[in-house]
Amino acid sequence: MIEAGSRKRNQPAPPSVVFEALTQPDRAGARPWLHLLDDEVRPRVMQSDKPGLVVWSSLWIKRSDAVVRFDLPPGREGTDLRWTLLVEEPIPDDALLGHLRKRLNRLINADLRYSFGQ
């Protein structure tokens, strides 16, 4: 697989809490954050190693080969979450790639982050 995008940003929650949010986004008592668009499907957890790693299946119908890897090392007062988008050849065209990256950024660095009160 080819890396098609990656972004690192601190999340205010500790790795164990971020891990739980990524592996169980609909758990009881959680603030909803995984709001999908019409061209997206709920990802499934393909791999996990608590509390430092989560790998999701694709969110996108158009790129069902895509995989999203989340590295969750402890960071300053929280988790230095890095998402990495991996795809098979061929790499998506610029418009689609921009959309995929933007959606991950929105879901993880906005919606998930806000669910922790930030």
C-alpha positions in Angstrom: 0.0 0.0 0.0 1.0 3.6 -0.7 0.8 6.4 1.8 -1.6 9.0 0.3 -1.7 11.4 3.3 -0.8 11.8 6.9 -1.4 14.4 9.6 -0.3 14.6 13.2 -2.2 16.6 15.8 -2.5 16.6 19.5 -5.8 15.4 21.0 -6.6 16.5 24.5 -7.6 13.0 25.8 -5.1 10.3 26.8 -4.3 7.4 24.4 -6.7 4.9 26.1 -9.6 7.3 25.7 -8.8 8.1 22.0 -8.4 4.4 21.4 -11.8 3.7 22.8 -13.4 6.5 20.7 -11.9 5.1 17.5 -12.7 1.5 18.2 -16.2 2.1 19.7 -17.5 5.5 18.3 -21.1 4.6 19.2 -20.4 3.4 22.8 -22.9 4.4 25.5 -22.3 7.8 27.0 -20.0 8.9 24.2 -20.6 12.2 22.3 -21.4 11.4 18.7 -18.6 12.4 16.4 -18.5 9.9 13.5 -20.9 11.7 11.1 -20.7 10.1 7.7 -21.5 11.6 4.3 -23.6 9.9 1.6 -20.5 8.5 -0.2 -19.1 7.0 3.1 -19.6 3.8 5.0 -18.9 3.0 8.7 -15.4 1.7 9.0 -14.6 -1.5 10.8 -11.6 -2.0 13.0 -9.1 -4.2 11.1 -6.4 -4.2 13.7 -5.8 -2.7 17.1 -3.2 -2.8 19.8 -4.4 -1.0 22.9 -3.7 1.9 23.5 -1.3 2.8 20.7 -2.7 1.6 17.3 -6.0 1.4 15.5 -6.4 0.5 11.8 -9.7 1.1 10.0 -11.1 -0.2 6.8 -12.1 2.3 4.2 -14.7 5.0 4.8 -15.3 5.5 1.1 -17.4 3.5 -1.4 -15.2 4.9 -4.3 -12.0 3.7 -2.6 -12.9 0.5 -0.8 -9.2 -0.4 -0.9 -8.2 2.5 1.4 -7.0 1.9 5.0 -6.6 4.4 7.7 -4.0 3.8 10.4 -4.0 5.7 13.7 -0.9 5.9 15.8 -1.7 7.1 19.3 1.5 7.9 21.3 1.2 9.9 24.5 1.8 13.6 23.9 1.7 16.8 25.8 -1.3 16.5 28.0 -3.0 14.0 25.7 -2.3 12.0 22.6 -0.2 13.0 19.6 -2.6 11.2 17.1 -1.3 10.6 13.6 -3.6 9.4 10.9 -2.2 7.9 7.8 -4.2 7.2 4.7 -3.0 4.1 2.7 -4.3 3.1 -0.7 -3.5 0.6 -3.5 -2.3 1.8 -6.9 -3.5 3.9 -8.6 -3.3 6.9 -6.4 -6.6 8.8 -6.5 -6.7 11.9 -8.7 -6.0 15.2 -7.0 -9.6 16.1 -6.5 -10.5 12.8 -4.9 -7.3 12.7 -2.8 -8.0 16.2 -1.6 -11.5 15.1 -0.6 -10.3 12.0 1.3 -7.7 13.9 3.2 -10.1 16.8 4.0 -12.7 14.3 5.4 -10.2 12.6 7.6 -9.0 15.9 8.9 -12.5 17.0 9.6 -13.5 13.7 11.3 -10.4 13.3 13.4 -9.0 16.8 14.0 -12.3 18.5 14.4 -15.3 16.2 15.2 -13.4 13.7 17.3 -11.4 16.5 19.0 -14.6 18.4 19.8 -16.1 15.3 21.3 -13.4 15.6 24.0 -14.5 19.2 24.8 -11.9 21.0 22.7 
